Amino acid sequence: MREERIVSALRKAFGLAMILAGIASAAMQLAKGSASASSVQASGDIVQAADSPRIENAKLETQAAGASLEATIREIAGTADKAEWVGYHVDEVAGERGVCCDNNWNDGNCGTCRLEKENAGASGTTHADGNVKLEGTRQLIVLFRLEGKQVAKIRVASDGCTLDAGGLPFIWLTGVKAPESVALLATYVRGADFEGRGEHKIGHGALTAIALHADASADDVRAHVAFALSVSHETGALEEMIRMAHDDTSSHVRGQALFWLAQKAGKEAVGTITAAIDNDPDTDVKKKAVFALSQLPKDEGVPKLIEVAQTNHNREVRKQAMFWLGQSNDPRALQFFEKVLTQ
């Protein structure tokens, strides 16, 4: 699945100090304010707080996130000697996918996500009969498991899931803003948290959650990811850059991935860049892909630019190719212009 590929390619790429510093800086700018008071709701077999998913087998409490999500989580964690869960929801990226902890679909719904079941990691699923919600706003549930006065695990689920908390306390936060959620999650994508605790622990869950946020701040983080991958020598980094250039929901992220792909060069990169010029639905992304061609070694880039200038059906794309050919100072570009002018 898409989220699993993101994680496998980035586990070590995000260990780069310069990228971590950039993400930490973005997180600090996005997070602000202080925590607010809570109200308690008694638990039942299945309970549902206002604006929450279905929650069962839990001692449920609802609380406003207040002015600062990070401060609220920190305050709750500071009193969590024993295990408990905290959750909230934000808008989820569109797509034919649900995030279901047990990969258990039932009449178009996710089924029960057993939070305390060992190894019950979140998994992306595509519903075979087409009943996945494709229109309107879908919600992503972000879950923090607290224990020993710290965050021990981060997980995600779609809003169609019933959450089984295994009898533990569960605090549902209301009024969470997506940029603050991204900022908070980004603080867990760090070397110690991300690389040292296994793929089903903090860093894995945080990065998966960021990838599923339908918010521009998540796009910014993923744009940093594209650069991190471009300087990584890890197996799978190039493959993930290609996936981002082709499939990411953000045109900005696709453009960044194309630019950094050009710096890596290679046959795979050239193929992805030219495919974007031919097939990406966004003209701005096509133009960025043309620029990416201009960044390739001349023996690879110039012939491709000439081909685009001659054959592409998009006038803006052809103009862009002509412009970068003019900047190349390459004899083949000059010959091409002479041919055009004499016809």
NUSEKOL-123508 format. One record per residue (C-alpha): x, y, z. Coordinates in steps of 0.02 Angstrom, whole numbers, padded with zeros to 5 digits, always signed. Layout:
XYZ...
END
This chain:
+00000+00000+00000+00046+00182-00023+00074+00218+00162+00184+00063+00184+00294+00115+00037+00313+00288+00111+00372+00216+00276+00491+00086+00203+00578+00216+00094+00588+00351+00226+00637+00260+00385+00819+00310+00368+00802+00456+00249+00722+00556+00388+00875+00525+00496+00963+00664+00402+00994+00805+00523+00962+00944+00400+00789+00878+00355+00742+00847+00535+00791+01023+00579+00682+01093+00441+00532+00991+00494+00558+01034+00677+00562+01218+00629+00400+01201+00532+00321+01112+00679+00371+01251+00799+00294+01382+00685+00131+01288+00670+00106+01242+00854+00047+01371+00979-00056+01410+01133-00104+01311+01289-00215+01166+01345-00394+01175+01405-00507+01088+01531-00595+00920+01508-00764+00842+01540-00794+00659+01585-00919+00541+01504-00958+00370+01577-00913+00220+01470-01032+00088+01404-01027-00062+01289-01021+00056+01140-01013+00243+01167-01000+00391+01052-00951+00563+01111-01005+00714+01013-00918+00716+00844-00821+00557+00885-00811+00384+00806-00893+00234+00887-00791+00182+01038-00815+00024+01139-00737-00057+01292-00671+00111+01351-00677+00233+01497-00719+00379+01385-00685+00562+01419-00703+00709+01302-00594+00864+01306-00570+01019+01200-00400+01027+01118-00388+01211+01161-00266+01332+01083-00121+01210+01073-00138+01026+01028+00044+00994+01074+00020+01070+01247-00138+00970+01274-00056+00804+01229+00094+00848+01336-00017+00888+01485-00118+00728+01468+00039+00623+01446+00114+00701+01602-00016+00613+01710-00025+00449+01612+00071+00328+01722-00029+00181+01655-00085+00148+01477-00223+00254+01401-00275+00318+01229-00302+00492+01160-00384+00521+00991-00453+00653+00875-00498+00670+00693-00451+00781+00546-00496+00781+00362-00421+00634+00268-00350+00639+00092-00468+00581-00044-00446+00414-00128-00514+00239-00145-00444+00185+00021-00491+00159+00201-00368+00138+00344-00431-00011+00442-00333-00082+00588-00386-00262+00561-00415-00254+00373-00594-00300+00414-00729-00227+00302-00911-00261+00344-01047-00196+00226-00935-00051+00175-00879-00012+00353-00711-00042+00430-00768-00156+00570-00685-00153+00741-00510-00087+00768-00443-00174+00924-00316-00050+00988-00243-00165+01119-00229-00318+01009-00046-00361+00986+00023-00322+00812-00143-00249+00755-00058-00116+00649-00155-00003+00533-00168-00063+00355-00230+00027+00200-00372-00060+00110-00471-00036-00050-00650-00096-00040-00683-00216-00182-00866-00176-00213-00839+00011-00229-00929+00061-00069-00786+00165-00003-00839+00344+00028-00769+00442-00120-00865+00605-00104-00880+00729+00037-00762+00749+00182-00692+00590+00257-00613+00593+00428-00447+00518+00481-00436+00463+00663-00266+00495+00741-00230+00393+00898-00095+00412+01031-00060+00274+01157+00012+00348+01316+00106+00254+01450+00242+00298+01574+00202+00484+01552+00249+00484+01368+00181+00442+01196+00218+00259+01163+00129+00230+00997+00038+00325+00860-00093+00243+00751-00226+00293+00625-00396+00230+00570-00536+00291+00459-00696+00360+00532-00795+00205+00483-00704+00102+00615-00768+00055+00786-00625+00078+00910-00604-00054+01047-00492+00022+01182-00468-00141+01276-00543-00071+01436-00420+00073+01447-00459+00257+01476-00491+00349+01312-00488+00538+01293-00572+00606+01137-00510+00780+01089-00626+00901+01000-00585+01053+00896-00417+00992+00831-00347+01093+00685-00258+00997+00547-00102+01110+00539-00073+01085+00726-00096+00898+00704+00036+00894+00567+00153+01001+00673+00133+00885+00822+00158+00727+00720+00312+00801+00635+00398+00814+00805+00395+00623+00815+00477+00600+00644+00652+00612+00717+00803+00498+00717+00779+00423+00890+00591+00400+00877+00587+00354+00693+00731+00233+00672+00754+00157+00843+00584+00086+00890+00524-00023+00749+00406+00006+00604+00247-00008+00708+00299+00121+00837+00304+00309+00850+00392+00368+00692+00302+00246+00579+00132+00298+00643+00172+00484+00639+00231+00481+00459+00083+00376+00402-00035+00499+00486+00049+00649+00403+00035+00567+00233-00154+00546+00257-00192+00725+00315-00291+00827+00188-00203+00989+00231-00076+01102+00148+00041+01088+00297+00053+00901+00264+00097+00943+00083+00242+01050+00148+00309+00906+00252+00297+00788+00103+00389+00915-00004+00532+00905+00123+00520+00716+00106+00556+00730-00080+00720+00819-00044+00765+00696+00095+00744+00553-00027+00849+00641-00159+01001+00639-00044+00969+00466+00026+01065+00313-00032+00940+00195+00047+00858+00058-00056+00685+00114-00107+00718+00302-00099+00712+00324-00289+00558+00215-00302+00468+00321-00173+00517+00483-00263+00445+00411-00423+00284+00365-00331+00270+00541-00260+00298+00620-00431+00164+00511-00507+00033+00487-00371+00041+00621-00236-00123+00715-00217-00032+00883-00207+00029+00963-00369+00161+01055-00266+00230+00891-00198+00228+00810-00371+00325+00958-00439+00454+00950-00299+00476+00764-00324+00505+00792-00511+00635+00927-00476+00734+00818-00355+00717+00668-00469+00810+00767-00601+00955+00789-00480+00970+00600-00462+00953+00574-00651+00955+00396-00717+00837+00307-00835+00701+00289-00702+00702+00476-00668+00694+00522-00853+00547+00406-00881+00450+00478-00734+00484+00658-00787+00429+00630-00967+00275+00534-00906+00227+00685-00801+00243+00799-00953+00129+00684-01052+00003+00632-00920-00004+00745-00767-00173+00837-00764-00097+00999-00697-00011+01113-00824+00099+01190-00688+00164+01016-00644+00197+00984-00829+00299+01146-00836+00397+01095-00682+00432+00929-00765+00500+01022-00917+00614+01120-00801+00668+00955-00724+00722+00898-00897+00832+01053-00909+00920+00997-00749+00969+00828-00820+01141+00802-00897+01134+00882-01070+01149+00720-01165+00990+00662-01079+00896+00826-01057+00922+00920-01221+00854+00783-01337+00703+00764-01225+00672+00952-01223+00681+00957-01412+00557+00813-01421+00437+00904-01304+00454+01067-01401+00414+00976-01563+00274+00858-01513+00185+00906-01352+00003+00955-01376+00005+01084-01236+00058+01255-01300+00121+01313-01129+00226+01156-01112+00303+01182-01285+00345+01363-01241+00427+01306-01080+00532+01179-01173+00586+01310-01299+00635+01429-01159+00746+01302-01071+00823+01248-01234+00871+01430-01260+00956+01431-01091+01055+01273-01125+01184+01348-01246+01189+01177-01327+01230+01163-01515+01084+01043-01538+00966+01175-01470+01035+01302-01592+01011+01181-01737+00833+01152-01680+00794+01339-01677+00871+01363-01849+00763+01224-01916+00606+01299-01838+00644+01472-01906+00678+01413-02084+00520+01309-02101
END
